[in-house]
Amino acid sequence: MESIYREYVETVFKYLFCLTHDADLTEELTQETFYQANKTINNGESNIL
């Protein structure tokens, strides 16, 4: 998951910032995005790895 995070965090952040124009909200949404992705991967519901 760490390598996925490092690869995509900047892209996700920029995309969300374009939508919100709020750095604090963007940070929260970025964290939530990766939290949900990690949860899905750990439940075996994703074939991303």
Contact map, one row per residue, 1 for C-alpha under 8 A:
1111100000000000000000000000000000000100000000000
1111110000000000000000000000000000000000000000000
1111111000000000000000000000000000000000000000000
1111111100000000000000000000000000000000000000000
1111111110000000000000000000000001000000000000000
0111111111000000000000000000000000000000000000000
0011111111000000000000000000000000000000000000000
0001111111110000000000000000000000000000000000000
0000111111111000000000000000010000000000000000000
0000011111111100000000000000000000000000000000000
0000000111111110000000000000000000000000000000000
0000000111111111000000000000010000000000000000000
0000000011111111100000000110010000000000000000000
0000000001111111110000000000000000000000000000000
0000000000111111111000000000000000000000000000000
0000000000011111111100000100110000000000000000000
0000000000001111111111100100000000000000000000000
0000000000000111111110000000000000000000000000000
0000000000000011111110000000000000000000000000000
0000000000000001111111101100000000000000000000000
0000000000000000111111100100000000000000000000000
0000000000000000100111111100000000000000000000000
0000000000000000100111111110000000000000000000000
0000000000000000000001111111000000000000000000000
0000000000000000000101111111100000000000000000000
0000000000001001100111111111110000000000000000000
0000000000001000000000111111111000000000000000000
0000000000000000000000011111111100000000000000000
0000000000000001000000001111111110000000000000000
0000000010011001000000000111111111000000000000000
0000000000000000000000000011111111100000000000000
0000000000000000000000000001111111110000000000000
0000000000000000000000000000111111111000000000000
0000100000000000000000000000011111111100000000000
0000000000000000000000000000001111111110000000000
0000000000000000000000000000000111111111000000000
0000000000000000000000000000000011111111100000000
1000000000000000000000000000000001111111110000000
0000000000000000000000000000000000111111111000000
0000000000000000000000000000000000011111111111000
0000000000000000000000000000000000001111111111110
0000000000000000000000000000000000000111111110000
0000000000000000000000000000000000000011111111000
0000000000000000000000000000000000000001111111100
0000000000000000000000000000000000000001111111100
0000000000000000000000000000000000000001101111111
0000000000000000000000000000000000000000100111111
0000000000000000000000000000000000000000100001111
0000000000000000000000000000000000000000000001111
